Amino acid sequence: MTLFIIAVLMAVAAIAASYRPYVPAYLPAYAALWLLKWSGAVNPGTWILTSWGMATAVVLIADMAQPRMVSKATNGLAHMATGALAGTMAGLCTATYVWTAVGAALG
């Protein structure tokens, strides 16, 4: 139960961090996925977690490769974060991982 609570708190922190570029939101979000798996609340396959880990690594590298002024800019960040969150929630309604990712990208 403790892992589940920590995972939920990390997921909420990731959502809050997506509105501010100073803290990377992708790291606590990926950690929350692993904590949810370890708590037994969800049981995604190893390939799902591996693919999301590779996506997290790509985002981390892309974030580090950009100039600091670009990666920490806040222009339109709230609109993009809200759109991605809404798209993710719409994708979750289909209960498939693919449409969840597609929904986030379209949002």
Backbone as JSON, one array per atom type, in Angstrom:
{
  "sequence": "MTLFIIAVLMAVAAIAASYRPYVPAYLPAYAALWLLKWSGAVNPGTWILTSWGMATAVVLIADMAQPRMVSKATNGLAHMATGALAGTMAGLCTATYVWTAVGAALG",
  "N": [[0.82, -1.19, 0.0], [2.01, 1.18, 0.67], [3.83, 1.66, -1.43], [2.01, 2.13, -3.47], [0.78, 4.53, -2.65], [2.98, 6.27, -2.68], [3.53, 6.13, -5.41], [1.23, 7.31, -6.51], [1.48, 9.89, -5.46], [3.85, 10.64, -6.74], [2.98, 10.6, -9.39], [1.11, 12.68, -9.35], [2.86, 14.75, -8.72], [4.36, 14.71, -11.07], [2.46, 15.54, -12.94], [1.96, 18.12, -11.98], [4.53, 19.18, -12.3], [4.7, 19.27, -15.03], [3.65, 21.65, -15.79], [5.53, 23.49, -15.18], [8.71, 24.16, -16.34], [11.04, 23.77, -14.91], [11.49, 21.58, -13.34], [12.01, 18.32, -14.37], [9.32, 16.54, -15.67], [9.08, 14.0, -16.64], [10.7, 12.11, -15.35], [9.71, 11.6, -12.61], [7.25, 10.61, -13.45], [7.83, 8.26, -14.88], [9.05, 6.81, -12.85], [6.85, 6.52, -11.2], [5.33, 4.73, -12.71], [6.84, 2.35, -12.46], [6.69, 2.01, -9.67], [3.96, 1.59, -9.38], [3.75, -0.84, -10.69], [5.34, -2.49, -9.01], [3.83, -2.32, -6.71], [1.68, -3.82, -7.34], [-0.66, -2.79, -8.27], [-1.07, -2.23, -10.96], [-0.32, -4.18, -13.86], [1.65, -3.99, -16.11], [3.26, -5.25, -19.04], [6.7, -6.33, -19.39], [7.83, -5.38, -21.74], [6.31, -3.08, -22.24], [7.05, -1.35, -20.11], [9.76, -1.19, -20.68], [9.76, 0.02, -23.22], [8.6, 2.5, -22.57], [10.59, 3.35, -20.9], [12.7, 3.67, -22.72], [11.61, 5.75, -24.23], [11.53, 7.72, -22.26], [14.28, 8.06, -21.87], [15.0, 9.1, -24.37], [13.63, 11.54, -24.33], [14.92, 12.72, -22.16], [17.55, 12.98, -23.16], [17.03, 14.65, -25.36], [16.1, 16.89, -24.0], [18.38, 17.63, -22.58], [20.05, 18.28, -24.7], [19.11, 20.59, -25.8], [19.4, 24.2, -25.88], [19.61, 26.0, -22.79], [17.88, 28.2, -22.53], [15.86, 27.56, -24.29], [14.89, 25.05, -23.42], [13.89, 25.67, -20.93], [11.91, 27.48, -21.34], [8.71, 29.02, -20.99], [6.66, 29.63, -22.71], [3.51, 29.09, -23.79], [3.39, 26.7, -22.42], [1.53, 25.84, -20.48], [-0.77, 25.46, -22.04], [0.07, 23.4, -23.75], [0.61, 21.36, -21.88], [-1.9, 20.97, -20.72], [-3.36, 20.16, -22.97], [-1.98, 17.77, -23.63], [-2.48, 16.29, -21.31], [-5.28, 16.1, -21.4], [-5.56, 14.68, -23.81], [-4.27, 12.32, -23.08], [-6.01, 11.35, -21.1], [-8.28, 10.95, -22.66], [-7.29, 8.95, -24.33], [-6.9, 6.97, -22.44], [-9.47, 6.14, -21.99], [-9.94, 4.27, -23.91], [-8.58, 2.12, -23.02], [-6.18, 1.07, -23.95], [-2.66, 0.91, -24.42], [-1.47, 2.03, -26.67], [-3.32, 3.89, -27.76], [-3.43, 5.62, -25.63], [-0.9, 6.81, -25.67], [-1.02, 7.94, -28.23], [-3.15, 9.67, -27.88], [-2.03, 11.48, -26.01], [-0.02, 12.6, -27.59], [-1.54, 13.77, -29.65], [-3.07, 15.55, -28.18]],
  "CA": [[0.0, 0.0, 0.0], [2.9, 2.33, 0.74], [4.33, 1.91, -2.78], [0.92, 2.71, -4.25], [0.61, 5.93, -2.24], [4.13, 7.01, -3.21], [3.35, 6.21, -6.86], [0.19, 8.31, -6.8], [2.08, 11.2, -5.18], [4.81, 10.94, -7.82], [2.21, 10.91, -10.6], [0.57, 14.04, -9.16], [4.0, 15.66, -8.85], [4.72, 14.78, -12.49], [1.47, 16.39, -13.61], [2.23, 19.51, -11.55], [5.81, 19.61, -12.89], [4.56, 19.49, -16.47], [3.29, 23.05, -15.99], [6.73, 24.28, -14.93], [9.81, 23.44, -16.99], [12.25, 23.75, -14.1], [11.65, 20.22, -12.84], [11.57, 17.42, -15.44], [8.14, 15.77, -15.27], [9.13, 12.64, -17.15], [11.37, 11.2, -14.42], [8.78, 11.06, -11.6], [6.17, 9.87, -14.1], [8.34, 6.92, -15.17], [9.23, 6.15, -11.55], [5.51, 6.15, -10.72], [4.94, 3.51, -13.41], [7.51, 1.21, -11.83], [6.14, 1.81, -8.33], [2.64, 0.98, -9.53], [3.96, -2.26, -11.01], [5.82, -3.18, -7.82], [2.77, -2.39, -5.7], [0.67, -4.77, -7.8], [-1.88, -2.08, -8.69], [-1.15, -2.47, -12.4], [0.62, -5.21, -14.26], [2.06, -3.87, -17.51], [4.32, -6.16, -19.44], [8.07, -5.82, -19.35], [8.07, -4.62, -22.96], [5.69, -1.76, -22.09], [7.91, -0.53, -19.26], [11.02, -0.97, -21.39], [9.54, 1.01, -24.27], [8.42, 3.8, -21.93], [11.92, 3.74, -20.42], [13.44, 4.18, -23.87], [11.03, 7.06, -24.55], [12.01, 8.63, -21.22], [15.69, 8.34, -22.16], [15.04, 9.98, -25.54], [13.21, 12.87, -23.88], [15.99, 13.23, -21.31], [18.65, 13.39, -24.04], [16.57, 15.82, -26.12], [16.03, 18.02, -23.07], [19.75, 18.05, -22.28], [20.7, 18.76, -25.91], [18.61, 21.93, -26.15], [19.93, 25.3, -25.07], [18.84, 26.2, -21.55], [16.82, 29.19, -22.76], [14.78, 26.88, -25.01], [14.31, 23.96, -22.63], [13.24, 26.21, -19.74], [10.93, 28.49, -21.74], [7.35, 28.73, -20.53], [5.69, 30.12, -23.69], [2.52, 28.11, -24.21], [3.57, 25.43, -21.72], [0.27, 25.44, -19.83], [-1.67, 24.97, -23.08], [0.56, 22.09, -24.21], [0.46, 20.39, -20.8], [-3.33, 20.67, -20.6], [-3.74, 19.37, -24.14], [-1.41, 16.42, -23.49], [-3.2, 15.61, -20.24], [-6.62, 15.77, -21.91], [-5.4, 13.61, -24.79], [-3.95, 11.09, -22.35], [-7.25, 10.87, -20.46], [-9.14, 10.43, -23.73], [-6.71, 7.68, -24.74], [-7.13, 5.98, -21.38], [-10.84, 5.63, -22.12], [-9.91, 3.1, -24.8], [-7.92, 1.08, -22.24], [-5.02, 0.49, -24.64], [-1.47, 1.74, -24.27], [-1.18, 2.75, -27.92], [-4.19, 5.05, -27.88], [-3.06, 6.55, -24.58], [0.24, 7.57, -26.18], [-1.5, 8.73, -29.37], [-3.96, 10.76, -27.31], [-1.13, 12.47, -25.45], [0.64, 13.3, -28.69], [-2.52, 14.61, -30.34], [-3.47, 16.62, -27.28]],
  "C": [[0.86, 1.26, 0.0], [3.44, 2.68, -0.65], [3.25, 2.56, -3.65], [0.74, 4.19, -3.93], [1.76, 6.78, -2.77], [4.0, 7.18, -4.72], [2.32, 7.26, -7.23], [0.74, 9.72, -6.54], [3.08, 11.6, -6.27], [4.09, 11.28, -9.12], [1.62, 12.31, -10.51], [1.69, 15.06, -9.28], [4.43, 15.8, -10.3], [3.74, 15.65, -13.26], [1.7, 17.85, -13.25], [3.52, 20.02, -12.2], [5.69, 19.86, -14.38], [4.13, 20.92, -16.79], [4.44, 24.0, -15.73], [7.92, 23.54, -15.49], [11.05, 23.27, -16.12], [12.52, 22.38, -13.5], [11.18, 19.28, -13.95], [10.43, 16.52, -14.96], [8.24, 14.31, -15.67], [9.79, 11.67, -16.18], [10.44, 10.71, -13.31], [7.63, 10.28, -12.23], [6.61, 8.44, -14.4], [8.56, 6.14, -13.87], [7.88, 5.72, -10.99], [5.01, 4.89, -11.42], [5.57, 2.27, -12.77], [6.96, 0.95, -10.43], [4.75, 1.2, -8.39], [2.75, -0.5, -9.87], [4.38, -3.04, -9.77], [4.76, -3.29, -6.73], [1.69, -3.41, -6.08], [-0.62, -4.12, -8.26], [-2.12, -2.24, -10.19], [-0.11, -3.51, -12.76], [0.96, -5.08, -15.75], [3.18, -4.86, -17.81], [5.68, -5.5, -19.38], [8.36, -4.98, -20.58], [7.48, -3.22, -22.86], [6.59, -0.85, -21.25], [9.25, -0.25, -19.92], [10.85, 0.09, -22.47], [9.32, 2.41, -23.68], [9.74, 4.29, -21.34], [12.78, 4.3, -21.54], [12.92, 5.56, -24.28], [11.47, 8.1, -23.53], [13.46, 9.02, -21.47], [15.83, 9.29, -23.35], [14.66, 11.4, -25.14], [14.29, 13.5, -23.01], [17.16, 13.75, -22.16], [18.26, 14.64, -24.84], [16.52, 17.06, -25.24], [17.43, 18.54, -22.75], [20.45, 18.66, -23.48], [20.26, 20.18, -26.29], [19.3, 22.99, -25.32], [19.02, 25.56, -23.87], [17.69, 27.19, -21.74], [15.62, 28.55, -23.46], [14.1, 25.86, -24.11], [13.59, 24.47, -21.39], [12.24, 27.32, -20.06], [9.54, 28.06, -21.31], [6.28, 29.18, -21.53], [4.76, 28.99, -24.12], [2.59, 26.78, -23.48], [2.28, 24.95, -21.07], [-0.71, 24.88, -20.85], [-1.24, 23.59, -23.56], [0.35, 21.02, -23.14], [-1.01, 20.0, -20.63], [-3.81, 19.84, -21.77], [-3.23, 17.94, -24.06], [-2.13, 15.63, -22.41], [-4.6, 15.21, -20.69], [-6.55, 14.65, -22.94], [-5.08, 12.27, -24.14], [-5.21, 10.51, -21.71], [-8.22, 10.31, -21.5], [-8.62, 9.09, -24.22], [-6.91, 6.59, -23.71], [-8.54, 5.4, -21.43], [-10.9, 4.41, -23.03], [-9.25, 1.9, -24.14], [-6.82, 0.36, -23.01], [-3.85, 1.47, -24.51], [-1.2, 2.59, -25.5], [-2.02, 4.01, -28.01], [-3.94, 6.07, -26.75], [-1.89, 7.42, -25.05], [-0.18, 8.47, -27.35], [-2.32, 9.92, -28.87], [-3.1, 11.86, -26.72], [-0.45, 13.28, -26.53], [-0.33, 14.24, -29.43], [-2.98, 15.78, -29.48], [-2.46, 17.73, -27.25]]
}
